[in-house]
Amino acid sequence: MFENLKNYILDDEYIVSLMNNQVHIYNYISIDSLNDKYIDVLLNCKTIRINGNDLYIKKMDKKEILISGNIIDIKLR
Amino acid sequence: MNKLKIILYGNSNTLLKKLIKYKIYYNLSFIKNDYIVIYVDDINYKKINKYFKKYEIVNYYGLKRLKLLIKNNNIVIFSVVFSLIIIYIASNLIFNVKIETNNKYIKTSIKKELEKQGINKYHFKKSYSALDKIKKQMLVKYSDNIEWIEIEEKGTTYYIKLTERKKEKFKKEDEIRDIVSDKDGIIRKIVYTNGVLLKDVGDYVKKGEVIITGNIIKGEDDLKDQVSATGKVFAEVWYIVNTSVPYNYKYLKKEKKFNRYYIKFFGKEITIINYYNDKNVKTNKTKIIDKLYLPFNVYKEEVIKYDYKVKKISEKEAYDIALSKSVNKIKLKLKSDEYIISKKVLKKEPFRSKINLEVFVKCYEDVTKTSKLNKLERGSVKSDT
């Protein structure tokens, strides 16, 4: 319960959602690299790489981004 | 918050990288090789204005769009609003007041009074309740001349319909009469202008006795003329009043006034404000909204609620209340030129639960009453007196 409360107040957990040809990331830190084949996004102590074709950032906000395109795979390192 | 739709010209990849580099938050709508269409808010637009050279604002959203709409169409909007104001004012102005009567005197007086009340050319129309109030005031002020007044509104004209009060003119030659006493009593004052006086101040008269006669007699019984006896007679009249007051005395503790508003819809009353369910009330209802195009009417009811309390009183208090009630019973019957001369308690009967009082009251009253005379032949004919 304390963990839940802490997460709710601090709100620092990242969430990655995979949808139909779209990836939604909540609580990202920055975008490391960007081109139409892959996009690297820095999360809390980890980096996520989205591989695909014709990739682009459809929506960008302070805490969330929406990546669209032909997504092949997603790697977390 | 305001949003803007912007077209950024250039290589799409370069543009997107630039947007990310300068942390310009956007929502991508359309992407092509040589341009992108994005949605941004005011704050991010300032950054676009700072870092991008080739861009075009396509549209605004939010309050800014409304402001722009008003700015671009200000003449049309102003004309519409101005026209509506003119129409509203014109339809609520009085352009004509017609008083339907042949009597010039009444017409002039009513017209002056209406002008004082604000019913005049080029003045604003009055509400239903205001018109009702004005009608009532005029009926009171001109009670001698008008029987009824109605103010009807047709378009921008007020039609004032009157019913004149017809007074019967007194025809001297038809109405021959005597002045008789209306009650038993001792005459205290006589004022007369026509007729023959048969009684004097200090005389005792019974009810129906002739005081001033209309028969003019010469000698013993030679009837010379018959006239309309005119005058006023004041006499000392006596009353005995019996009053009973219980020791558990009910008195009015509080009187509360309020207005109840209700809708009358197909005969049913639906209260809007101030519902009450009390029988100890006095009410006065007025209609405040009565339009042909509405299926209901709105009424205002002025309610006075009486709150009675029972109090135990002593014999002395009950005696005082009984005496005052007895005097008031007589006072209510008296007119402005009449008064109570004296009062005396004849009998005081205290019982276990109440007190009975018999009070003798002497009053100074107008006992004048007319009595029609039969037309008699002139000559040696015995009169009625």
Interface residues (C-beta under 8 A of the other chain):
Chain A: I31 L34 N35 D36 Y56 I57 K58 K59 M60 D61 K62 S68
Chain B: S12 N13 L16 K17 L19 I20 I24 Y25 Y26 N27 L28 I31
